[in-house]
Every structure is written in structure tokens, then in C-alpha cells.
Amino acid sequence: MIRGAKVIILDPQNNMLVLYRSGTHPYVPNSPDLPGGKVEDGETMTEGLIREVREETGISLHENELKLISTHDERNYFGYEYHLELFESTLAYRPDIVVSYEHEKYEWQPKDNVAIIGKLYSALLQAYQLSSTS
């Protein structure tokens, strides 16, 4: 089973951090993405998420700043089984972002306008957006 975690990072104005995958990214290149990724063996979901966010953006999150939003299990996605978790974190200020080689740029966008590509997390993001507007 492959475990993955992503986070919705909000600034004080309720804008969401969106990363854009580079053209050489191995999964869905040149597309919008949320910070996070694969959780390694021996890591908890939050430990893996915190590591991935620091590697991809330079942002240092802490476990007590993460709110679990949703989980999803996907069976037989290109021959693999996935366990996915989506978190939310609201920052007190907009930090400096340093994108990794996996991404080419970033933007802060109104959270209701954000769309990402890829079956694994796009449905979780859409459910989050619907629940936050109701």
C-alpha cells in the first residue's frame, strides 16, 4: 500500500498555496498541485507530510498546526493501492516559499477557485471546497 498526504495551506486572507509541477515531474507534469506527497515507511502520516512540505516549499509545519480533513482509499489505481489523507493548516503570515526541483512556481489563490489535476486528490479537494462554502 502506498501512503500519501497533502495539505491545504491557507494564508490569513484564506488564500490557498498552489504549487505547479515542473515539466520533468514523473506524475502529471505541468499541472497544479498541493504540497505533500508520498509518506515513507517508518513515518507517520503527519511526519511524512511535514517532511514533504519542508522539501517542496521550505515551510516548516508542526503537527499541532495540521487538521485532518479527509481520508480516502483507492484500490487498483494503476495496479497499486493507496491510502490518502488530506490536511489543512492556516498560517499566521505568508512565508517565503522556496520551491523544490519538483515544482517550477507557486501561487496563492482564493481557496474556492483552486483546482488540481489527478484522480487521487482532486475529489478530496472538491469535497473540502463544497463543505467550506455550505
N, CA, C and O atoms as CSV, one atom per row, in Angstrom:
chain,resi,resn,atom,element,x,y,z
A,1,MET,N,N,0.847,-1.179,0.000
A,1,MET,CA,C,0.000,0.000,0.000
A,1,MET,C,C,0.889,1.238,0.000
A,1,MET,O,O,1.844,1.332,0.771
A,2,ILE,N,N,0.566,2.180,-0.869
A,2,ILE,CA,C,1.272,3.458,-0.933
A,2,ILE,C,C,0.479,4.457,-0.106
A,2,ILE,O,O,-0.733,4.597,-0.271
A,3,ARG,N,N,1.177,5.148,0.783
A,3,ARG,CA,C,0.525,6.150,1.630
A,3,ARG,C,C,0.938,7.537,1.161
A,3,ARG,O,O,2.110,7.793,0.888
A,4,GLY,N,N,-0.038,8.417,1.072
A,4,GLY,CA,C,0.234,9.783,0.641
A,4,GLY,C,C,-0.542,10.784,1.464
A,4,GLY,O,O,-1.651,10.510,1.922
A,5,ALA,N,N,0.060,11.961,1.648
A,5,ALA,CA,C,-0.592,13.027,2.412
A,5,ALA,C,C,-0.335,14.363,1.720
A,5,ALA,O,O,0.778,14.644,1.276
A,6,LYS,N,N,-1.361,15.161,1.640
A,6,LYS,CA,C,-1.281,16.516,1.088
A,6,LYS,C,C,-1.897,17.475,2.083
A,6,LYS,O,O,-2.657,17.074,2.965
A,7,VAL,N,N,-1.561,18.751,1.932
A,7,VAL,CA,C,-2.091,19.747,2.858
A,7,VAL,C,C,-2.580,20.973,2.102
A,7,VAL,O,O,-1.955,21.436,1.148
A,8,ILE,N,N,-3.708,21.475,2.554
A,8,ILE,CA,C,-4.233,22.749,2.105
A,8,ILE,C,C,-3.632,23.787,3.040
A,8,ILE,O,O,-3.977,23.828,4.220
A,9,ILE,N,N,-2.742,24.623,2.530
A,9,ILE,CA,C,-2.109,25.662,3.336
A,9,ILE,C,C,-2.800,26.982,3.007
A,9,ILE,O,O,-2.802,27.434,1.863
A,10,LEU,N,N,-3.387,27.588,4.042
A,10,LEU,CA,C,-4.107,28.847,3.880
A,10,LEU,C,C,-3.328,29.985,4.514
A,10,LEU,O,O,-2.715,29.821,5.569
A,11,ASP,N,N,-3.355,31.142,3.862
A,11,ASP,CA,C,-2.755,32.350,4.443
A,11,ASP,C,C,-3.837,33.072,5.259
A,11,ASP,O,O,-4.982,32.621,5.280
A,12,PRO,N,N,-3.501,34.179,5.928
A,12,PRO,CA,C,-4.503,34.871,6.751
A,12,PRO,C,C,-5.709,35.396,5.972
A,12,PRO,O,O,-6.761,35.633,6.567
A,13,GLN,N,N,-5.581,35.583,4.660
A,13,GLN,CA,C,-6.696,36.049,3.838
A,13,GLN,C,C,-7.497,34.892,3.235
A,13,GLN,O,O,-8.343,35.110,2.368
A,14,ASN,N,N,-7.237,33.677,3.685
A,14,ASN,CA,C,-7.934,32.478,3.213
A,14,ASN,C,C,-7.573,32.097,1.779
A,14,ASN,O,O,-8.362,31.451,1.091
A,15,ASN,N,N,-6.385,32.496,1.327
A,15,ASN,CA,C,-5.886,32.054,0.029
A,15,ASN,C,C,-5.097,30.767,0.224
A,15,ASN,O,O,-4.452,30.573,1.255
A,16,MET,N,N,-5.154,29.891,-0.773
A,16,MET,CA,C,-4.524,28.581,-0.705
A,16,MET,C,C,-3.231,28.570,-1.516
A,16,MET,O,O,-3.162,29.133,-2.608
A,17,LEU,N,N,-2.219,27.924,-0.965
A,17,LEU,CA,C,-0.947,27.761,-1.666
A,17,LEU,C,C,-1.083,26.655,-2.704
A,17,LEU,O,O,-1.418,25.516,-2.377
A,18,VAL,N,N,-0.818,27.006,-3.959
A,18,VAL,CA,C,-0.860,26.046,-5.059
A,18,VAL,C,C,0.529,25.981,-5.679
A,18,VAL,O,O,1.101,27.006,-6.049
A,19,LEU,N,N,1.061,24.783,-5.790
A,19,LEU,CA,C,2.338,24.563,-6.466
A,19,LEU,C,C,2.064,24.120,-7.896
A,19,LEU,O,O,1.008,23.557,-8.185
A,20,TYR,N,N,3.010,24.372,-8.784
A,20,TYR,CA,C,2.884,23.924,-10.171
A,20,TYR,C,C,4.026,22.984,-10.484
A,20,TYR,O,O,5.197,23.360,-10.419
A,21,ARG,N,N,3.672,21.751,-10.825
A,21,ARG,CA,C,4.665,20.728,-11.111
A,21,ARG,C,C,5.496,21.101,-12.328
A,21,ARG,O,O,5.006,21.707,-13.281
A,22,SER,N,N,6.747,20.727,-12.268
A,22,SER,CA,C,7.658,21.005,-13.379
A,22,SER,C,C,7.348,20.076,-14.557
A,22,SER,O,O,6.626,19.089,-14.411
A,23,GLY,N,N,7.892,20.400,-15.694
A,23,GLY,CA,C,7.713,19.575,-16.880
A,23,GLY,C,C,8.381,18.220,-16.773
A,23,GLY,O,O,8.055,17.306,-17.530
A,24,THR,N,N,9.311,18.079,-15.844
A,24,THR,CA,C,10.004,16.803,-15.659
A,24,THR,C,C,9.438,15.990,-14.492
A,24,THR,O,O,9.959,14.922,-14.173
A,25,HIS,N,N,8.388,16.483,-13.861
A,25,HIS,CA,C,7.787,15.748,-12.740
A,25,HIS,C,C,7.263,14.406,-13.250
A,25,HIS,O,O,6.629,14.356,-14.305
A,26,PRO,N,N,7.520,13.304,-12.511
A,26,PRO,CA,C,7.128,11.984,-13.008
A,26,PRO,C,C,5.619,11.728,-13.018
A,26,PRO,O,O,5.160,10.830,-13.724
A,27,TYR,N,N,4.841,12.493,-12.254
A,27,TYR,CA,C,3.393,12.296,-12.209
A,27,TYR,C,C,2.675,13.585,-12.576
A,27,TYR,O,O,2.837,14.605,-11.906
A,28,VAL,N,N,1.908,13.539,-13.606
A,28,VAL,CA,C,1.095,14.651,-14.098
A,28,VAL,C,C,1.928,15.940,-14.183
A,28,VAL,O,O,1.644,16.901,-13.467
A,29,PRO,N,N,2.955,15.972,-15.051
A,29,PRO,CA,C,3.794,17.173,-15.174
A,29,PRO,C,C,2.997,18.387,-15.638
A,29,PRO,O,O,1.922,18.258,-16.223
A,30,ASN,N,N,3.551,19.575,-15.362
A,30,ASN,CA,C,2.944,20.846,-15.785
A,30,ASN,C,C,1.506,21.004,-15.304
A,30,ASN,O,O,0.635,21.425,-16.065
A,31,SER,N,N,1.261,20.667,-14.045
A,31,SER,CA,C,-0.100,20.766,-13.522
A,31,SER,C,C,-0.094,21.330,-12.100
A,31,SER,O,O,0.911,21.229,-11.397
A,32,PRO,N,N,-1.224,21.930,-11.670
A,32,PRO,CA,C,-1.319,22.438,-10.301
A,32,PRO,C,C,-1.341,21.291,-9.297
A,32,PRO,O,O,-1.824,20.196,-9.589
A,33,ASP,N,N,-0.805,21.567,-8.105
A,33,ASP,CA,C,-0.604,20.529,-7.104
A,33,ASP,C,C,-0.714,21.152,-5.716
A,33,ASP,O,O,-0.538,22.360,-5.556
A,34,LEU,N,N,-1.001,20.336,-4.729
A,34,LEU,CA,C,-0.956,20.746,-3.331
A,34,LEU,C,C,0.354,20.258,-2.723
A,34,LEU,O,O,0.892,19.244,-3.167
A,35,PRO,N,N,0.875,20.950,-1.727
A,35,PRO,CA,C,2.089,20.482,-1.058
A,35,PRO,C,C,1.857,19.132,-0.380
A,35,PRO,O,O,0.781,18.861,0.153
A,36,GLY,N,N,2.882,18.301,-0.415
A,36,GLY,CA,C,2.826,16.987,0.210
A,36,GLY,C,C,3.196,15.915,-0.782
A,36,GLY,O,O,3.599,16.215,-1.906
A,37,GLY,N,N,3.064,14.666,-0.377
A,37,GLY,CA,C,3.417,13.580,-1.270
A,37,GLY,C,C,3.455,12.248,-0.553
A,37,GLY,O,O,2.690,12.005,0.381
A,38,LYS,N,N,4.351,11.393,-0.997
A,38,LYS,CA,C,4.444,10.025,-0.504
A,38,LYS,C,C,5.025,9.997,0.910
A,38,LYS,O,O,6.030,10.643,1.207
A,39,VAL,N,N,4.362,9.232,1.765
A,39,VAL,CA,C,4.828,9.018,3.135
A,39,VAL,C,C,5.685,7.758,3.133
A,39,VAL,O,O,5.252,6.702,2.672
A,40,GLU,N,N,6.891,7.878,3.646
A,40,GLU,CA,C,7.854,6.767,3.636
A,40,GLU,C,C,7.551,5.765,4.748
A,40,GLU,O,O,6.893,6.090,5.736
A,41,ASP,N,N,8.048,4.532,4.561
A,41,ASP,CA,C,7.938,3.512,5.601
A,41,ASP,C,C,8.604,4.029,6.873
A,41,ASP,O,O,9.667,4.648,6.819
A,42,GLY,N,N,7.978,3.771,8.004
A,42,GLY,CA,C,8.521,4.210,9.283
A,42,GLY,C,C,8.078,5.597,9.700
A,42,GLY,O,O,8.330,6.003,10.834
A,43,GLU,N,N,7.420,6.340,8.810
A,43,GLU,CA,C,6.910,7.672,9.133
A,43,GLU,C,C,5.423,7.589,9.424
A,43,GLU,O,O,4.709,6.791,8.816
A,44,THR,N,N,4.952,8.416,10.356
A,44,THR,CA,C,3.515,8.594,10.486
A,44,THR,C,C,3.059,9.469,9.323
A,44,THR,O,O,3.880,10.058,8.620
A,45,MET,N,N,1.767,9.548,9.128
A,45,MET,CA,C,1.255,10.376,8.034
A,45,MET,C,C,1.673,11.831,8.228
A,45,MET,O,O,2.085,12.487,7.271
A,46,THR,N,N,1.573,12.336,9.446
A,46,THR,CA,C,1.932,13.735,9.664
A,46,THR,C,C,3.438,13.953,9.566
A,46,THR,O,O,3.867,14.999,9.078
A,47,GLU,N,N,4.249,13.005,10.010
A,47,GLU,CA,C,5.705,13.145,9.860
A,47,GLU,C,C,6.091,13.222,8.393
A,47,GLU,O,O,6.901,14.062,8.001
A,48,GLY,N,N,5.510,12.339,7.580
A,48,GLY,CA,C,5.796,12.347,6.145
A,48,GLY,C,C,5.327,13.629,5.481
A,48,GLY,O,O,6.025,14.185,4.633
A,49,LEU,N,N,4.152,14.096,5.861
A,49,LEU,CA,C,3.621,15.334,5.294
A,49,LEU,C,C,4.515,16.518,5.655
A,49,LEU,O,O,4.845,17.328,4.789
A,50,ILE,N,N,4.903,16.626,6.904
A,50,ILE,CA,C,5.760,17.732,7.341
A,50,ILE,C,C,7.084,17.717,6.581
A,50,ILE,O,O,7.576,18.765,6.163
A,51,ARG,N,N,7.659,16.528,6.403
A,51,ARG,CA,C,8.918,16.403,5.638
A,51,ARG,C,C,8.723,16.842,4.197
A,51,ARG,O,O,9.518,17.621,3.672
A,52,GLU,N,N,7.662,16.342,3.549
A,52,GLU,CA,C,7.405,16.682,2.143
A,52,GLU,C,C,7.183,18.186,1.961
A,52,GLU,O,O,7.710,18.780,1.020
A,53,VAL,N,N,6.413,18.798,2.849
A,53,VAL,CA,C,6.135,20.234,2.737
A,53,VAL,C,C,7.430,21.039,2.886
A,53,VAL,O,O,7.651,21.999,2.149
A,54,ARG,N,N,8.276,20.653,3.827
A,54,ARG,CA,C,9.552,21.357,4.010
A,54,ARG,C,C,10.437,21.198,2.769
A,54,ARG,O,O,11.069,22.161,2.333
A,55,GLU,N,N,10.484,19.978,2.193
A,55,GLU,CA,C,11.287,19.748,0.992
A,55,GLU,C,C,10.761,20.519,-0.214
A,55,GLU,O,O,11.547,21.042,-1.005
A,56,GLU,N,N,9.449,20.594,-0.359
A,56,GLU,CA,C,8.844,21.202,-1.551
A,56,GLU,C,C,8.709,22.714,-1.482
A,56,GLU,O,O,8.705,23.384,-2.514
A,57,THR,N,N,8.597,23.265,-0.258
A,57,THR,CA,C,8.290,24.696,-0.142
A,57,THR,C,C,9.210,25.469,0.791
A,57,THR,O,O,9.287,26.694,0.709
A,58,GLY,N,N,9.906,24.768,1.673
A,58,GLY,CA,C,10.694,25.432,2.702
A,58,GLY,C,C,9.879,25.801,3.931
A,58,GLY,O,O,10.428,26.345,4.888
A,59,ILE,N,N,8.575,25.516,3.926
A,59,ILE,CA,C,7.711,25.821,5.068
A,59,ILE,C,C,7.869,24.727,6.120
A,59,ILE,O,O,7.822,23.538,5.804
A,60,SER,N,N,8.056,25.137,7.367
A,60,SER,CA,C,8.139,24.194,8.484
A,60,SER,C,C,6.813,24.187,9.236
A,60,SER,O,O,6.501,25.113,9.985
A,61,LEU,N,N,6.049,23.137,9.024
A,61,LEU,CA,C,4.792,22.966,9.753
A,61,LEU,C,C,5.045,22.119,10.995
A,61,LEU,O,O,6.047,21.411,11.090
A,62,HIS,N,N,4.125,22.206,11.936
A,62,HIS,CA,C,4.185,21.395,13.149
A,62,HIS,C,C,2.898,20.593,13.244
A,62,HIS,O,O,1.844,21.027,12.780
A,63,GLU,N,N,2.997,19.432,13.844
A,63,GLU,CA,C,1.850,18.530,13.898
A,63,GLU,C,C,0.602,19.189,14.486
A,63,GLU,O,O,-0.509,18.937,14.018
A,64,ASN,N,N,0.775,20.030,15.509
A,64,ASN,CA,C,-0.391,20.674,16.131
A,64,ASN,C,C,-1.025,21.743,15.234
A,64,ASN,O,O,-2.079,22.277,15.577
A,65,GLU,N,N,-0.411,22.061,14.105
A,65,GLU,CA,C,-0.969,23.024,13.148
A,65,GLU,C,C,-1.754,22.336,12.036
A,65,GLU,O,O,-2.306,23.007,11.164
A,66,LEU,N,N,-1.809,20.999,12.058
A,66,LEU,CA,C,-2.454,20.236,10.999
A,66,LEU,C,C,-3.808,19.712,11.456
A,66,LEU,O,O,-3.932,19.109,12.522
A,67,LYS,N,N,-4.810,19.953,10.634
A,67,LYS,CA,C,-6.157,19.447,10.901
A,67,LYS,C,C,-6.496,18.438,9.803
A,67,LYS,O,O,-6.484,18.777,8.620
A,68,LEU,N,N,-6.796,17.207,10.194
A,68,LEU,CA,C,-7.176,16.181,9.225
A,68,LEU,C,C,-8.545,16.526,8.649
A,68,LEU,O,O,-9.508,16.717,9.391
A,69,ILE,N,N,-8.623,16.604,7.325
A,69,ILE,CA,C,-9.861,16.961,6.633
A,69,ILE,C,C,-10.580,15.721,6.120
A,69,ILE,O,O,-11.793,15.586,6.279
A,70,SER,N,N,-9.818,14.811,5.499
A,70,SER,CA,C,-10.458,13.684,4.832
A,70,SER,C,C,-9.440,12.581,4.577
A,70,SER,O,O,-8.239,12.834,4.476
A,71,THR,N,N,-9.941,11.357,4.475
A,71,THR,CA,C,-9.108,10.223,4.081
A,71,THR,C,C,-9.800,9.496,2.934
A,71,THR,O,O,-11.012,9.607,2.749
A,72,HIS,N,N,-9.018,8.760,2.180
A,72,HIS,CA,C,-9.576,8.019,1.050
A,72,HIS,C,C,-8.655,6.855,0.726
A,72,HIS,O,O,-7.432,6.996,0.724
A,73,ASP,N,N,-9.248,5.717,0.457
A,73,ASP,CA,C,-8.502,4.553,-0.029
A,73,ASP,C,C,-8.879,4.316,-1.479
A,73,ASP,O,O,-10.059,4.277,-1.825
A,74,GLU,N,N,-7.888,4.162,-2.312
A,74,GLU,CA,C,-8.100,3.927,-3.750
A,74,GLU,C,C,-7.511,2.570,-4.090
A,74,GLU,O,O,-6.313,2.342,-3.917
A,75,ARG,N,N,-8.342,1.686,-4.565
A,75,ARG,CA,C,-7.916,0.327,-4.901
A,75,ARG,C,C,-7.568,0.223,-6.385
A,75,ARG,O,O,-8.268,0.771,-7.236
A,76,ASN,N,N,-6.517,-0.460,-6.673
A,76,ASN,CA,C,-6.103,-0.779,-8.047
A,76,ASN,C,C,-5.996,0.464,-8.936
A,76,ASN,O,O,-6.538,0.491,-10.041
A,77,TYR,N,N,-5.311,1.469,-8.457
A,77,TYR,CA,C,-5.023,2.660,-9.264
A,77,TYR,C,C,-3.680,2.417,-9.939
A,77,TYR,O,O,-2.630,2.501,-9.301
A,78,PHE,N,N,-3.718,2.116,-11.223
A,78,PHE,CA,C,-2.543,1.717,-11.993
A,78,PHE,C,C,-1.817,0.557,-11.312
A,78,PHE,O,O,-0.588,0.502,-11.284
A,79,GLY,N,N,-2.618,-0.379,-10.758
A,79,GLY,CA,C,-2.062,-1.575,-10.148
A,79,GLY,C,C,-1.627,-1.433,-8.700
A,79,GLY,O,O,-1.075,-2.375,-8.133
A,80,TYR,N,N,-1.861,-0.278,-8.088
A,80,TYR,CA,C,-1.453,-0.058,-6.700
A,80,TYR,C,C,-2.655,0.301,-5.844
A,80,TYR,O,O,-3.684,0.763,-6.337
A,81,GLU,N,N,-2.495,0.075,-4.545
A,81,GLU,CA,C,-3.489,0.510,-3.577
A,81,GLU,C,C,-2.922,1.705,-2.827
A,81,GLU,O,O,-1.754,1.708,-2.437
A,82,TYR,N,N,-3.753,2.717,-2.629
A,82,TYR,CA,C,-3.333,3.957,-1.975
A,82,TYR,C,C,-4.180,4.227,-0.739
A,82,TYR,O,O,-5.382,3.963,-0.720
A,83,HIS,N,N,-3.536,4.752,0.282
A,83,HIS,CA,C,-4.235,5.339,1.422
A,83,HIS,C,C,-3.840,6.811,1.440
A,83,HIS,O,O,-2.657,7.137,1.538
A,84,LEU,N,N,-4.824,7.698,1.345
A,84,LEU,CA,C,-4.575,9.122,1.207
A,84,LEU,C,C,-5.185,9.893,2.361
A,84,LEU,O,O,-6.265,9.558,2.850
A,85,GLU,N,N,-4.485,10.923,2.787
A,85,GLU,CA,C,-5.018,11.813,3.807
A,85,GLU,C,C,-4.804,13.250,3.367
A,85,GLU,O,O,-3.742,13.610,2.860
A,86,LEU,N,N,-5.839,14.072,3.572
A,86,LEU,CA,C,-5.792,15.490,3.239
A,86,LEU,C,C,-5.918,16.283,4.534
A,86,LEU,O,O,-6.825,16.044,5.332
A,87,PHE,N,N,-5.008,17.223,4.735
A,87,PHE,CA,C,-4.966,18.050,5.933
A,87,PHE,C,C,-5.163,19.514,5.555
A,87,PHE,O,O,-5.121,19.880,4.380
A,88,GLU,N,N,-5.378,20.338,6.572
A,88,GLU,CA,C,-5.456,21.782,6.405
A,88,GLU,C,C,-4.577,22.425,7.464
A,88,GLU,O,O,-4.485,21.940,8.592
A,89,SER,N,N,-3.927,23.533,7.082
A,89,SER,CA,C,-3.135,24.317,8.019
A,89,SER,C,C,-3.297,25.791,7.651
A,89,SER,O,O,-3.099,26.177,6.499
A,90,THR,N,N,-3.657,26.608,8.637
A,90,THR,CA,C,-3.794,28.044,8.420
A,90,THR,C,C,-2.602,28.750,9.054
A,90,THR,O,O,-2.337,28.595,10.246
A,91,LEU,N,N,-1.893,29.522,8.248
A,91,LEU,CA,C,-0.688,30.210,8.706
A,91,LEU,C,C,-1.022,31.611,9.197
A,91,LEU,O,O,-1.988,32.224,8.742
A,92,ALA,N,N,-0.227,32.107,10.119
A,92,ALA,CA,C,-0.424,33.456,10.664
A,92,ALA,C,C,0.093,34.529,9.705
A,92,ALA,O,O,-0.285,35.695,9.820
A,93,TYR,N,N,0.941,34.149,8.773
A,93,TYR,CA,C,1.503,35.082,7.799
A,93,TYR,C,C,1.873,34.298,6.547
A,93,TYR,O,O,1.931,33.068,6.570
A,94,ARG,N,N,2.121,35.006,5.470
A,94,ARG,CA,C,2.561,34.372,4.223
A,94,ARG,C,C,4.073,34.201,4.267
A,94,ARG,O,O,4.802,35.192,4.227
A,95,PRO,N,N,4.554,32.982,4.346
A,95,PRO,CA,C,6.003,32.773,4.420
A,95,PRO,C,C,6.663,32.881,3.047
A,95,PRO,O,O,5.994,32.831,2.015
A,96,ASP,N,N,7.975,33.029,3.057
A,96,ASP,CA,C,8.731,32.933,1.809
A,96,ASP,C,C,8.680,31.482,1.356
A,96,ASP,O,O,8.838,30.566,2.163
A,97,ILE,N,N,8.460,31.277,0.074
A,97,ILE,CA,C,8.371,29.929,-0.488
A,97,ILE,C,C,9.605,29.686,-1.342
A,97,ILE,O,O,9.991,30.530,-2.150
A,98,VAL,N,N,10.214,28.535,-1.156
A,98,VAL,CA,C,11.336,28.099,-1.979
A,98,VAL,C,C,10.927,26.762,-2.583
A,98,VAL,O,O,10.968,25.736,-1.905
A,99,VAL,N,N,10.531,26.769,-3.866
A,99,VAL,CA,C,10.051,25.534,-4.481
A,99,VAL,C,C,11.215,24.610,-4.802
A,99,VAL,O,O,12.315,25.054,-5.130
A,100,SER,N,N,10.945,23.315,-4.698
A,100,SER,CA,C,11.957,22.304,-4.996
A,100,SER,C,C,12.016,22.054,-6.499
A,100,SER,O,O,11.281,22.668,-7.272
A,101,TYR,N,N,12.889,21.156,-6.896
A,101,TYR,CA,C,13.045,20.803,-8.311
A,101,TYR,C,C,11.776,20.177,-8.887
A,101,TYR,O,O,11.589,20.165,-10.103
A,102,GLU,N,N,10.906,19.660,-8.027
A,102,GLU,CA,C,9.674,19.022,-8.497
A,102,GLU,C,C,8.656,20.031,-9.025
A,102,GLU,O,O,7.759,19.679,-9.792
A,103,HIS,N,N,8.802,21.282,-8.609
A,103,HIS,CA,C,7.835,22.316,-8.977
A,103,HIS,C,C,8.560,23.506,-9.597
A,103,HIS,O,O,9.719,23.773,-9.283
A,104,GLU,N,N,7.866,24.211,-10.476
A,104,GLU,CA,C,8.503,25.348,-11.147
A,104,GLU,C,C,8.057,26.694,-10.600
A,104,GLU,O,O,8.770,27.688,-10.739
A,105,LYS,N,N,6.866,26.736,-9.971
A,105,LYS,CA,C,6.392,28.000,-9.418
A,105,LYS,C,C,5.283,27.716,-8.421
A,105,LYS,O,O,4.884,26.569,-8.220
A,106,TYR,N,N,4.788,28.792,-7.795
A,106,TYR,CA,C,3.676,28.682,-6.855
A,106,TYR,C,C,2.814,29.928,-6.967
A,106,TYR,O,O,3.244,30.950,-7.503
A,107,GLU,N,N,1.597,29.831,-6.455
A,107,GLU,CA,C,0.669,30.970,-6.388
A,107,GLU,C,C,-0.187,30.820,-5.141
A,107,GLU,O,O,-0.419,29.713,-4.653
A,108,TRP,N,N,-0.650,31.953,-4.637
A,108,TRP,CA,C,-1.688,31.967,-3.603
A,108,TRP,C,C,-2.987,32.277,-4.322
A,108,TRP,O,O,-3.095,33.316,-4.973
A,109,GLN,N,N,-3.978,31.396,-4.219
A,109,GLN,CA,C,-5.242,31.557,-4.931
A,109,GLN,C,C,-6.412,31.479,-3.954
A,109,GLN,O,O,-6.310,30.802,-2.931
A,110,PRO,N,N,-7.531,32.165,-4.254
A,110,PRO,CA,C,-8.719,32.007,-3.417
A,110,PRO,C,C,-9.085,30.522,-3.318
A,110,PRO,O,O,-9.141,29.825,-4.331
A,111,LYS,N,N,-9.328,30.050,-2.113
A,111,LYS,CA,C,-9.453,28.603,-1.911
A,111,LYS,C,C,-10.603,27.973,-2.687
A,111,LYS,O,O,-10.538,26.788,-3.014
A,112,ASP,N,N,-11.636,28.722,-2.986
A,112,ASP,CA,C,-12.755,28.149,-3.724
A,112,ASP,C,C,-12.474,28.039,-5.219
A,112,ASP,O,O,-13.214,27.362,-5.933
A,113,ASN,N,N,-11.417,28.692,-5.707
A,113,ASN,CA,C,-11.085,28.662,-7.134
A,113,ASN,C,C,-10.026,27.624,-7.496
A,113,ASN,O,O,-9.766,27.389,-8.676
A,114,VAL,N,N,-9.423,27.011,-6.501
A,114,VAL,CA,C,-8.305,26.100,-6.758
A,114,VAL,C,C,-8.811,24.797,-7.352
A,114,VAL,O,O,-9.802,24.229,-6.893
A,115,ALA,N,N,-8.112,24.336,-8.384
A,115,ALA,CA,C,-8.372,23.027,-8.980
A,115,ALA,C,C,-7.031,22.345,-9.184
A,115,ALA,O,O,-6.069,22.965,-9.638
A,116,ILE,N,N,-6.976,21.084,-8.851
A,116,ILE,CA,C,-5.768,20.307,-9.108
A,116,ILE,C,C,-6.150,19.158,-10.031
A,116,ILE,O,O,-7.321,18.804,-10.161
A,117,ILE,N,N,-5.143,18.591,-10.661
A,117,ILE,CA,C,-5.373,17.512,-11.614
A,117,ILE,C,C,-4.889,16.214,-10.980
A,117,ILE,O,O,-3.900,16.198,-10.248
A,118,GLY,N,N,-5.578,15.159,-11.260
A,118,GLY,CA,C,-5.181,13.857,-10.740
A,118,GLY,C,C,-6.274,13.265,-9.887
A,118,GLY,O,O,-6.757,13.900,-8.950
A,119,LYS,N,N,-6.654,12.076,-10.204
A,119,LYS,CA,C,-7.774,11.409,-9.563
A,119,LYS,C,C,-7.580,11.261,-8.061
A,119,LYS,O,O,-8.554,11.334,-7.312
A,120,LEU,N,N,-6.371,11.058,-7.609
A,120,LEU,CA,C,-6.164,10.694,-6.216
A,120,LEU,C,C,-6.560,11.788,-5.235
A,120,LEU,O,O,-7.137,11.487,-4.190
A,121,TYR,N,N,-6.269,13.042,-5.538
A,121,TYR,CA,C,-6.568,14.111,-4.585
A,121,TYR,C,C,-7.621,15.104,-5.048
A,121,TYR,O,O,-8.158,15.839,-4.219
A,122,SER,N,N,-7.936,15.158,-6.324
A,122,SER,CA,C,-8.875,16.178,-6.803
A,122,SER,C,C,-10.250,16.022,-6.167
A,122,SER,O,O,-10.888,17.027,-5.854
A,123,ALA,N,N,-10.730,14.788,-5.964
A,123,ALA,CA,C,-12.042,14.587,-5.342
A,123,ALA,C,C,-12.023,15.032,-3.878
A,123,ALA,O,O,-13.006,15.591,-3.393
A,124,LEU,N,N,-10.916,14.791,-3.170
A,124,LEU,CA,C,-10.808,15.232,-1.775
A,124,LEU,C,C,-10.840,16.752,-1.690
A,124,LEU,O,O,-11.496,17.310,-0.811
A,125,LEU,N,N,-10.137,17.428,-2.600
A,125,LEU,CA,C,-10.143,18.890,-2.614
A,125,LEU,C,C,-11.537,19.423,-2.921
A,125,LEU,O,O,-11.987,20.370,-2.276
A,126,GLN,N,N,-12.222,18.839,-3.885
A,126,GLN,CA,C,-13.571,19.303,-4.234
A,126,GLN,C,C,-14.530,19.141,-3.056
A,126,GLN,O,O,-15.348,20.025,-2.803
A,127,ALA,N,N,-14.443,18.035,-2.339
A,127,ALA,CA,C,-15.306,17.817,-1.177
A,127,ALA,C,C,-15.001,18.853,-0.100
A,127,ALA,O,O,-15.916,19.345,0.561
A,128,TYR,N,N,-13.734,19.187,0.082
A,128,TYR,CA,C,-13.344,20.215,1.042
A,128,TYR,C,C,-13.932,21.566,0.659
A,128,TYR,O,O,-14.475,22.270,1.510
A,129,GLN,N,N,-13.828,21.930,-0.610
A,129,GLN,CA,C,-14.352,23.218,-1.064
A,129,GLN,C,C,-15.871,23.283,-0.893
A,129,GLN,O,O,-16.400,24.320,-0.493
A,130,LEU,N,N,-16.564,22.211,-1.187
A,130,LEU,CA,C,-18.014,22.200,-1.025
A,130,LEU,C,C,-18.408,22.331,0.441
A,130,LEU,O,O,-19.367,23.031,0.764
A,131,SER,N,N,-17.684,21.669,1.323
A,131,SER,CA,C,-18.026,21.732,2.746
A,131,SER,C,C,-17.702,23.103,3.341
A,131,SER,O,O,-18.347,23.525,4.300
A,132,SER,N,N,-16.720,23.797,2.790
A,132,SER,CA,C,-16.343,25.104,3.351
A,132,SER,C,C,-17.253,26.227,2.853
A,132,SER,O,O,-17.228,27.325,3.409
A,133,THR,N,N,-18.047,25.977,1.828
A,133,THR,CA,C,-18.957,27.009,1.328
A,133,THR,C,C,-20.382,26.816,1.856
A,133,THR,O,O,-21.234,27.688,1.687
A,134,SER,N,N,-20.632,25.681,2.489
A,134,SER,CA,C,-22.006,25.439,2.977
A,134,SER,C,C,-22.179,25.864,4.411
A,134,SER,O,O,-23.268,25.728,4.968
